Amino acid sequence: MRGPFLAAAGLVILGACQPLPPPPPPEPTPVSDACGASGYQGLIGQPRSVLDSMRFPLGTRTIGPSDAITADYRPDRLNIEYGAGGLIEKIACY
């Protein structure tokens, strides 16, 4: 009686040793432009001071290198990031 049980258990164990196929690569996340960031890309590399004379949509954030910001994701919010040297480095929706 043990013989068939052990044989079946061995087959189950061997079956569990088969390598699993690799997971499919993740779909690329589409870049959202709900905030209109594409229209401001020409500001990248400009000094932060050019922003002073411009008007932006309500809720736009100007973010410096040591500024604390909330981590909530809002695809309709324009974010303008500048670096320690005062130059605009990134403009994106988040």
Backbone as JSON Lines, residues from 0, in Angstrom:
{"i":0,"aa":"M","n":[0.82,-1.18,0.0],"ca":[0.0,0.0,0.0],"c":[0.86,1.25,0.0]}
{"i":1,"aa":"R","n":[2.01,1.18,0.66],"ca":[2.89,2.34,0.69],"c":[3.51,2.63,-0.67]}
{"i":2,"aa":"G","n":[3.76,1.63,-1.45],"ca":[4.43,1.79,-2.74],"c":[3.72,2.77,-3.65]}
{"i":3,"aa":"P","n":[2.41,2.59,-3.91],"ca":[1.71,3.53,-4.8],"c":[1.66,4.94,-4.21]}
{"i":4,"aa":"F","n":[1.52,5.03,-2.88],"ca":[1.48,6.35,-2.24],"c":[2.8,7.08,-2.41]}
{"i":5,"aa":"L","n":[3.91,6.38,-2.16],"ca":[5.22,6.99,-2.29],"c":[5.5,7.39,-3.74]}
{"i":6,"aa":"A","n":[5.07,6.56,-4.67],"ca":[5.27,6.88,-6.09],"c":[4.48,8.13,-6.47]}
{"i":7,"aa":"A","n":[3.27,8.24,-6.0],"ca":[2.45,9.41,-6.3],"c":[3.04,10.66,-5.65]}
{"i":8,"aa":"A","n":[3.52,10.51,-4.42],"ca":[4.14,11.65,-3.74],"c":[5.4,12.1,-4.47]}
{"i":9,"aa":"G","n":[6.16,11.16,-4.98],"ca":[7.36,11.49,-5.73],"c":[7.03,12.25,-7.0]}
{"i":10,"aa":"L","n":[5.97,11.85,-7.7],"ca":[5.57,12.56,-8.91],"c":[5.13,13.99,-8.6]}
{"i":11,"aa":"V","n":[4.43,14.16,-7.49],"ca":[3.99,15.5,-7.1],"c":[5.2,16.37,-6.79]}
{"i":12,"aa":"I","n":[6.18,15.83,-6.08],"ca":[7.38,16.58,-5.74],"c":[8.16,16.94,-6.99]}
{"i":13,"aa":"L","n":[8.31,15.99,-7.92],"ca":[9.03,16.27,-9.16],"c":[8.29,17.32,-9.99]}
{"i":14,"aa":"G","n":[6.99,17.25,-9.99],"ca":[6.21,18.24,-10.73],"c":[6.37,19.63,-10.16]}
{"i":15,"aa":"A","n":[6.56,19.71,-8.86],"ca":[6.73,21.01,-8.23],"c":[8.1,21.6,-8.52]}
{"i":16,"aa":"C","n":[9.04,20.81,-9.0],"ca":[10.39,21.3,-9.27],"c":[10.54,21.92,-10.65]}
{"i":17,"aa":"Q","n":[9.52,21.85,-11.46],"ca":[9.6,22.43,-12.8],"c":[9.73,23.95,-12.68]}
{"i":18,"aa":"P","n":[10.62,24.55,-13.47],"ca":[10.76,26.02,-13.39],"c":[9.51,26.69,-13.94]}
{"i":19,"aa":"L","n":[9.16,27.78,-13.31],"ca":[8.01,28.55,-13.76],"c":[8.44,29.46,-14.9]}
{"i":20,"aa":"P","n":[7.58,29.68,-15.86],"ca":[7.94,30.61,-16.93],"c":[8.07,32.02,-16.36]}
{"i":21,"aa":"P","n":[8.96,32.83,-16.92],"ca":[9.11,34.19,-16.38],"c":[7.84,35.0,-16.6]}
{"i":22,"aa":"P","n":[7.55,35.91,-15.69],"ca":[6.34,36.72,-15.85],"c":[6.51,37.65,-17.05]}
{"i":23,"aa":"P","n":[5.42,38.02,-17.67],"ca":[5.53,38.93,-18.81],"c":[6.05,40.29,-18.35]}
{"i":24,"aa":"P","n":[6.76,41.0,-19.21],"ca":[7.26,42.32,-18.8],"c":[6.09,43.26,-18.52]}
{"i":25,"aa":"P","n":[6.26,44.17,-17.57],"ca":[5.15,45.07,-17.25],"c":[4.87,46.01,-18.42]}
{"i":26,"aa":"E","n":[3.63,46.38,-18.54],"ca":[3.24,47.33,-19.57],"c":[3.85,48.68,-19.23]}
{"i":27,"aa":"P","n":[4.39,49.4,-20.21],"ca":[4.91,50.73,-19.89],"c":[3.78,51.64,-19.44]}
{"i":28,"aa":"T","n":[4.05,52.43,-18.41],"ca":[3.05,53.34,-17.9],"c":[2.92,54.51,-18.88]}
{"i":29,"aa":"P","n":[1.71,54.75,-19.36],"ca":[1.57,55.86,-20.29],"c":[1.85,57.19,-19.58]}
{"i":30,"aa":"V","n":[2.54,58.06,-20.27],"ca":[2.85,59.37,-19.71],"c":[1.62,60.25,-19.9]}
{"i":31,"aa":"S","n":[1.12,60.74,-18.79],"ca":[-0.07,61.58,-18.83],"c":[0.34,63.03,-19.06]}
{"i":32,"aa":"D","n":[-0.42,63.74,-19.87],"ca":[-0.19,65.16,-20.07],"c":[-1.46,65.94,-19.74]}
{"i":33,"aa":"A","n":[-2.19,65.43,-18.74],"ca":[-3.45,66.06,-18.35],"c":[-3.25,67.46,-17.81]}
{"i":34,"aa":"C","n":[-2.05,67.78,-17.35],"ca":[-1.78,69.11,-16.79],"c":[-1.19,70.05,-17.83]}
{"i":35,"aa":"G","n":[-0.87,69.56,-19.02],"ca":[-0.31,70.41,-20.06],"c":[1.19,70.61,-19.96]}
{"i":36,"aa":"A","n":[1.89,69.71,-19.29],"ca":[3.34,69.86,-19.09],"c":[4.1,69.93,-20.41]}
{"i":37,"aa":"S","n":[3.6,69.28,-21.44],"ca":[4.33,69.29,-22.72],"c":[4.48,70.71,-23.27]}
{"i":38,"aa":"G","n":[3.56,71.59,-22.96],"ca":[3.64,72.97,-23.43],"c":[4.66,73.81,-22.7]}
{"i":39,"aa":"Y","n":[5.22,73.3,-21.62],"ca":[6.19,74.05,-20.82],"c":[7.61,73.47,-20.89]}
{"i":40,"aa":"Q","n":[7.82,72.46,-21.71],"ca":[9.13,71.79,-21.74],"c":[10.26,72.73,-22.18]}
{"i":41,"aa":"G","n":[9.95,73.78,-22.89],"ca":[10.97,74.75,-23.3],"c":[11.58,75.51,-22.14]}
{"i":42,"aa":"L","n":[10.96,75.42,-20.96],"ca":[11.51,76.1,-19.77],"c":[12.65,75.32,-19.13]}
{"i":43,"aa":"I","n":[12.79,74.05,-19.47],"ca":[13.85,73.24,-18.87],"c":[15.2,73.82,-19.25]}
{"i":44,"aa":"G","n":[16.04,74.01,-18.23],"ca":[17.36,74.6,-18.42],"c":[17.38,76.1,-18.19]}
{"i":45,"aa":"Q","n":[16.2,76.71,-18.09],"ca":[16.09,78.15,-17.83],"c":[16.21,78.41,-16.33]}
{"i":46,"aa":"P","n":[16.6,79.63,-15.95],"ca":[16.64,79.95,-14.52],"c":[15.23,80.01,-13.93]}
{"i":47,"aa":"R","n":[15.14,79.67,-12.68],"ca":[13.85,79.66,-11.98],"c":[13.16,81.02,-12.05]}
{"i":48,"aa":"S","n":[13.92,82.08,-12.13],"ca":[13.36,83.44,-12.12],"c":[12.44,83.71,-13.31]}
{"i":49,"aa":"V","n":[12.53,82.95,-14.41],"ca":[11.63,83.18,-15.55],"c":[10.19,82.85,-15.17]}
{"i":50,"aa":"L","n":[10.0,82.06,-14.13],"ca":[8.65,81.67,-13.71],"c":[7.9,82.83,-13.06]}
{"i":51,"aa":"D","n":[8.64,83.8,-12.52],"ca":[8.02,84.9,-11.78],"c":[7.06,85.72,-12.63]}
{"i":52,"aa":"S","n":[7.32,85.84,-13.91],"ca":[6.47,86.67,-14.76],"c":[5.44,85.85,-15.53]}
{"i":53,"aa":"M","n":[5.34,84.57,-15.24],"ca":[4.43,83.69,-15.98],"c":[3.21,83.34,-15.14]}
{"i":54,"aa":"R","n":[2.14,82.97,-15.83],"ca":[0.92,82.5,-15.17],"c":[0.77,81.02,-15.46]}
{"i":55,"aa":"F","n":[0.4,80.26,-14.44],"ca":[0.26,78.81,-14.55],"c":[-1.12,78.4,-14.06]}
{"i":56,"aa":"P","n":[-1.56,77.19,-14.41],"ca":[-2.86,76.71,-13.93],"c":[-2.91,76.67,-12.41]}
{"i":57,"aa":"L","n":[-4.11,76.83,-11.88],"ca":[-4.33,76.76,-10.44],"c":[-3.82,75.43,-9.91]}
{"i":58,"aa":"G","n":[-3.08,75.45,-8.82],"ca":[-2.55,74.23,-8.22],"c":[-1.15,73.87,-8.66]}
{"i":59,"aa":"T","n":[-0.57,74.63,-9.56],"ca":[0.79,74.34,-10.03],"c":[1.77,74.45,-8.86]}
{"i":60,"aa":"R","n":[2.7,73.48,-8.8],"ca":[3.71,73.5,-7.74],"c":[5.08,73.82,-8.35]}
{"i":61,"aa":"T","n":[5.79,74.74,-7.7],"ca":[7.19,75.02,-8.03],"c":[7.99,74.39,-6.9]}
{"i":62,"aa":"I","n":[8.82,73.42,-7.24],"ca":[9.46,72.58,-6.23],"c":[10.97,72.75,-6.28]}
{"i":63,"aa":"G","n":[11.54,73.14,-5.16],"ca":[12.99,73.27,-5.04],"c":[13.61,72.0,-4.51]}
{"i":64,"aa":"P","n":[14.96,71.94,-4.51],"ca":[15.64,70.7,-4.12],"c":[15.43,70.28,-2.67]}
{"i":65,"aa":"S","n":[15.1,71.2,-1.8],"ca":[14.91,70.81,-0.39],"c":[13.48,71.05,0.07]}
{"i":66,"aa":"D","n":[12.57,71.28,-0.86],"ca":[11.16,71.51,-0.5],"c":[10.47,70.2,-0.15]}
{"i":67,"aa":"A","n":[9.65,70.25,0.87],"ca":[8.82,69.1,1.23],"c":[7.53,69.2,0.43]}
{"i":68,"aa":"I","n":[7.11,68.08,-0.17],"ca":[5.88,68.08,-0.94],"c":[5.05,66.86,-0.56]}
{"i":69,"aa":"T","n":[3.76,66.94,-0.83],"ca":[2.88,65.8,-0.56],"c":[3.13,64.74,-1.63]}
{"i":70,"aa":"A","n":[2.85,63.5,-1.3],"ca":[3.1,62.39,-2.22],"c":[1.83,61.96,-2.96]}
{"i":71,"aa":"D","n":[0.75,62.72,-2.81],"ca":[-0.47,62.33,-3.51],"c":[-0.29,62.55,-5.01]}
{"i":72,"aa":"Y","n":[-0.85,61.63,-5.79],"ca":[-0.72,61.68,-7.24],"c":[-1.95,62.34,-7.83]}
{"i":73,"aa":"R","n":[-1.74,63.42,-8.55],"ca":[-2.82,64.11,-9.26],"c":[-2.35,64.36,-10.69]}
{"i":74,"aa":"P","n":[-2.82,63.59,-11.65],"ca":[-2.34,63.73,-13.02],"c":[-2.66,65.07,-13.65]}
{"i":75,"aa":"D","n":[-3.56,65.85,-13.04],"ca":[-3.91,67.15,-13.59],"c":[-3.11,68.3,-12.96]}
{"i":76,"aa":"R","n":[-2.14,67.97,-12.09],"ca":[-1.36,69.01,-11.41],"c":[-0.01,69.19,-12.09]}
{"i":77,"aa":"L","n":[0.3,70.43,-12.48],"ca":[1.58,70.77,-13.09],"c":[2.62,70.96,-11.99]}
{"i":78,"aa":"N","n":[3.76,70.31,-12.17],"ca":[4.87,70.41,-11.21],"c":[6.11,70.87,-11.95]}
{"i":79,"aa":"I","n":[6.73,71.92,-11.44],"ca":[7.95,72.45,-12.04],"c":[9.04,72.32,-10.99]}
{"i":80,"aa":"E","n":[10.06,71.53,-11.31],"ca":[11.15,71.29,-10.36],"c":[12.41,72.01,-10.81]}
{"i":81,"aa":"Y","n":[13.09,72.65,-9.85],"ca":[14.37,73.29,-10.14],"c":[15.41,72.75,-9.18]}
{"i":82,"aa":"G","n":[16.66,72.78,-9.62],"ca":[17.75,72.22,-8.84],"c":[18.44,73.24,-7.96]}
{"i":83,"aa":"A","n":[19.49,72.79,-7.29],"ca":[20.24,73.63,-6.36],"c":[20.87,74.83,-7.07]}
{"i":84,"aa":"G","n":[21.17,74.69,-8.34],"ca":[21.75,75.8,-9.1],"c":[20.71,76.81,-9.57]}
{"i":85,"aa":"G","n":[19.42,76.54,-9.29],"ca":[18.37,77.46,-9.66],"c":[17.84,77.28,-11.07]}
{"i":86,"aa":"L","n":[18.27,76.21,-11.77],"ca":[17.79,75.96,-13.12],"c":[16.64,74.96,-13.09]}
{"i":87,"aa":"I","n":[15.66,75.16,-13.97],"ca":[14.51,74.27,-14.06],"c":[15.0,72.94,-14.65]}
{"i":88,"aa":"E","n":[14.7,71.84,-13.97],"ca":[15.18,70.52,-14.37],"c":[14.09,69.58,-14.86]}
{"i":89,"aa":"K","n":[12.86,69.76,-14.39],"ca":[11.81,68.81,-14.75],"c":[10.45,69.52,-14.69]}
{"i":90,"aa":"I","n":[9.61,69.21,-15.68],"ca":[8.24,69.71,-15.69],"c":[7.35,68.51,-16.04]}
{"i":91,"aa":"A","n":[6.45,68.17,-15.13],"ca":[5.66,66.96,-15.31],"c":[4.32,67.07,-14.58]}
{"i":92,"aa":"C","n":[3.44,66.15,-14.92],"ca":[2.14,66.02,-14.28],"c":[2.23,64.94,-13.2]}
{"i":93,"aa":"Y","n":[1.98,65.29,-11.96],"ca":[1.91,64.3,-10.87],"c":[1.4,64.92,-9.6]}
